[in-house]
């Protein structure tokens, strides 16, 4: 990716996913870069469900967590 300085001393890469096309592109790049470096790749997804528990049902929160796990 343009504009990114690479450091071969780094032992792992982290990439965030959200289901978008740009996140998919970033994930594919990160996977190739981790392979090139012989590094680990950590794919993460975050959802702010804790701040929404006052108006989301337990079922909705559980669905959001499940969807994030499936995405990763």
C-alpha positions in Angstrom: 0.0 0.0 0.0 1.3 3.4 -0.8 2.5 5.7 1.9 3.2 2.9 4.4 6.6 2.4 5.8 7.4 -1.3 6.4 9.5 -2.5 9.3 10.8 -6.0 8.9 11.4 -6.2 12.7 7.7 -6.2 13.4 6.5 -9.7 14.4 2.8 -9.3 13.7 0.3 -7.3 11.7 -3.2 -6.3 12.7 -6.0 -5.4 10.3 -9.6 -4.4 11.2 -12.6 -5.7 9.2 -16.1 -4.3 8.9 -17.5 -6.1 5.9 -16.7 -3.2 3.4 -14.9 -3.6 0.2 -12.0 -1.4 1.4 -11.6 -3.6 4.5 -11.5 -6.7 2.3 -8.7 -5.0 0.2 -6.8 -4.1 3.4 -7.2 -7.7 4.7 -5.9 -9.2 1.5 -2.9 -6.8 1.5 -2.2 -7.5 5.2 -2.4 -11.3 4.6 0.1 -11.1 1.7 2.4 -8.8 3.8 2.3 -11.1 6.8 3.2 -14.0 4.6 6.0 -12.0 3.0 7.4 -11.1 6.4 6.8 -14.6 8.0 4.7 -12.8 10.6 1.4 -13.4 12.3 -1.8 -11.7 11.2 -4.5 -10.6 13.6 -7.9 -9.9 12.1 -10.1 -7.9 14.4 -13.6 -6.6 14.4 -15.1 -4.2 17.0 -18.7 -3.2 17.7 -19.9 -0.8 20.4 -22.6 -2.9 21.9 -21.8 -2.0 25.5 -22.9 1.6 25.0 -26.2 0.5 23.4 -27.4 -2.0 25.9 -30.1 0.4 27.2 -32.0 0.2 23.9 -30.8 -3.0 22.3 -32.2 -6.4 23.4 -30.0 -9.1 24.6 -30.9 -11.0 21.3 -29.7 -8.0 19.2 -26.4 -7.8 21.1 -25.9 -11.5 20.7 -26.6 -11.2 17.0 -24.1 -8.4 16.7 -21.4 -10.4 18.4 -22.1 -13.4 16.3 -22.0 -11.4 13.1 -18.6 -10.0 14.1 -17.2 -13.4 14.8 -18.5 -14.7 11.5 -17.0 -11.7 9.7 -13.6 -12.4 11.2 
